[in-house]
Amino acid sequence: MGIIISFVIIILWISHLYYCIRYHIPDFKNIFTYLHILIQTFLYTGLFITAHDSMHGTVSANKKINYFTGALASFLFAGLSYKKLLANHKLHHNSPGTDSDPDFYCGSDSFFVWWAVFLKRYVTVFQILYMALVFNLLKIYFAELSVWLYFVIPSVLSTLQLFYFGTYLPHRRPHSHDMLPYNSRTENKNHLYAFITCYFFGYHSEHHRSPGTPWWKMYSLK
């Protein structure tokens, strides 16, 4: 099931991107333009969540398939190094919400400062070159405005979505006694909200308590 769900997300991401830049004419007076941007953002987030599940070995029991799926999803997301993500994510689970956590920033509780530090830690020259290359290749065949609206903007919005709902809200200070030992909290909204906002990763305390549970089963732990 993990493999099926992972590749459904990957195929939907590719298919929807192609449809939008090939057939959907951008019109800022048309609500569907904004709807397609939101859908593509959600699918971008799904790519990263797929890579995340792979880091916990929940995509496939076959280690090679599991690794390949995670590496593919990471690369498609923004040229991310799956190996680097995996190493940092292990550190995150070992010491969440501390100085040793690469996803946590003790210097400020400001969302934008923390997000800037987060990007600085993860964005590489290779990623920038990769995104620039793909952007310019797409411009050859498709309208530039469409590439901006359906390729570039959703990728940026997705990083905001992932950081805000998957890192900032769950791990932000103050860390109360009931957040121990993972310095992580859980949202109190319903399952639909949790799915739309970040594939159930608002249920973050549950994730840290059971990292081997795939995203599509997270709701059962609430």
N, C-alpha and C positions, 0 to 999 in steps of 0.2 A: 504493500500500500504506500509506503514511503517513497518508493521509486516512482510509482504512478503519479502521486500528488506532486512530487518535485518536477517531473517533466511536463505535467499539465501546466504548471506555473510558467516554466521556461517557454513552452510553446505558445501559451497565451500572450506572454510578454512580446515575443517576436512577432506573432501574428497581428496583435493589436498595434504595435509600432508600425509595421508595414502598411496596415490598412490606413492608419492616420496620415502618414507622410505621403502615401501614394494616392489615396482616394478622397480623404476628407479635406475640403478646402477651408482654411481657417477664416472664421468670421467672428469678430469680437462681439457682434450683436446676437450671435447664435449661442444659446445655452449649451448646445452639444459640444462646442469647442472646449468649453471649460470642463464639461463632463468627461471628455476623452482625456484631458490632461490629468484629472483626478484618477481616472481608471488606470492610466499608464503609471502614475505615481504609486498607486496601490500595488501594481504588478512589479514595479521596481523593488518595492519593499519586500514583496514575496520572493524575489531573487535572493536578497540578503538573508531572509529567514530560512530559505532552503539551504544556503551555505552554512548558516548557524546550526541547523539540524544535523547537517553532515559532520560538523565539528564534534557533535555529541554521539555520532555513530548511529543515528536513528533513521537515516535515509535507507540504508541497506545493511544487511548483516555481512555482505561481501565487502571487505575493506577497500578493494580496488574500485568497485562501483561507487561506494560511498564517497571515497576521496575524489574520484573523477567528477561526480555530480557537484560536490562542494566547490571544487576548483573551477568548474565551468560556470556555475552560478556567480561566483565571486568575480570572475573575469568579465562576464557579461554585464554585471552591475556597474562596474567602473574601472575595469582593469586591476582589480584588487588582487593582492598576493594572498592566496588561501593559506599558504604556509605561515605567513606572518600573522594573519588573522587567527589561525589556530593556536599559535604560541601565545599571543596576547590574551586570547579568550580563556586559556587554561589559567593564566595568571589572574584574570578577573574572577574566576570561580574559586581560586585558592584564597584570595584576599579581597573580597568585594567591599567597595566603599572605604578603602584605606589608601595610604601612600603607595602601597605596592600594587595597586590596581591601575592598569594602564588606561582604563575607561573612566576613572574617577579623577577629579581635580580638586585638591584641597585648598587651592589658593583663592577661590572665589565661588560663591553660590549663584552668581549671575548666570542665567541661561546662556546668553550670548558669549560671555567670556569663556565659559566651560566648553561650549560648542566650538569656539575658535581653537581652543587648545586641543580638543578632541580631533578636529580636522588636521591640525598641525602634526599630531602624532601619527596619523594614518595616511594622509595624502603624500604621495611620492611623485618624483619627476616622471617616472614611467607612466603613472596613471594620467597625469596631465597630458603627456604626449599621446597616449592611447586615445583619450577622449577627443583630443584635437584632431588626430588622424581620422577617427571614425566620423567626426563632425564634417570634416572636409571631404571625405569620400561620399558621404550621404548628400552633401551639397551638389555634387556632380550630377546626381540622378534625380534629386527631389528639390522642391522649393525650399529655400533657406529658412523662411519663416516657419514652415512646417517642422523642419529639423529642430529649430529652437523650441517650438511649443511642445513637441511630442517626444523629443530625445533629450535635450539639454535640461529644460525646466523641470520635467518630472524627476530626473535624477537628483537634482538639487533639493527639490521638495521632499523626496524620499529620505535623504540624509537627515533632514529636519525631523521628519516623522519618526524615523528609527531612533534618533538621539533623544527626542523629547519624550516619546512614550516608552521606549525600551531601555533608556539609560538615565536621563535626567529625573523624570518623575519617580521612578522606583528607588533610585539611590541618593537623591538629593538630601541634604541635611535640613533639619536636625535628625540624627539617628536615635530613635527612641528605643527603649528596652524591648518592646514587642517586635522590633525589626531584627533583633539578634537571632542567630549568629551571622546572618548574611547581609546586614545593613541594607535590607531590601523591604519594600512595602508592596502592597497589592491594592489595586483600584477596587472601588466598590460599585462599579457600574454593572450593566447586564452583559451577557455573552455577545450580543450583536455589536454593542459598542466596543467591546474588547477585541472582537475580530476585525472590525473596520479600522480601528485605530492602529493596531500593530499585531495582527494575527495572534491574539491572546497573550502577548508578552507584557501586557499591563498586569497580568497575574504573575508578577515577577518573583515574589517570595516563593510561590509554588514551584516556579522554574528552578530556583536555586536548591530547593529541597528535593526536587526530582528532575535533574537535568537530562535524564534518559527518556523523558516523556516527550514525544514529538509535538510540534506546535498544534497540530490538528486534534490532539487529545488533551491539550492543556485545560480546556474548559471543565473537564471532568475532575480536575484537582481543586477547583475553586471551593 
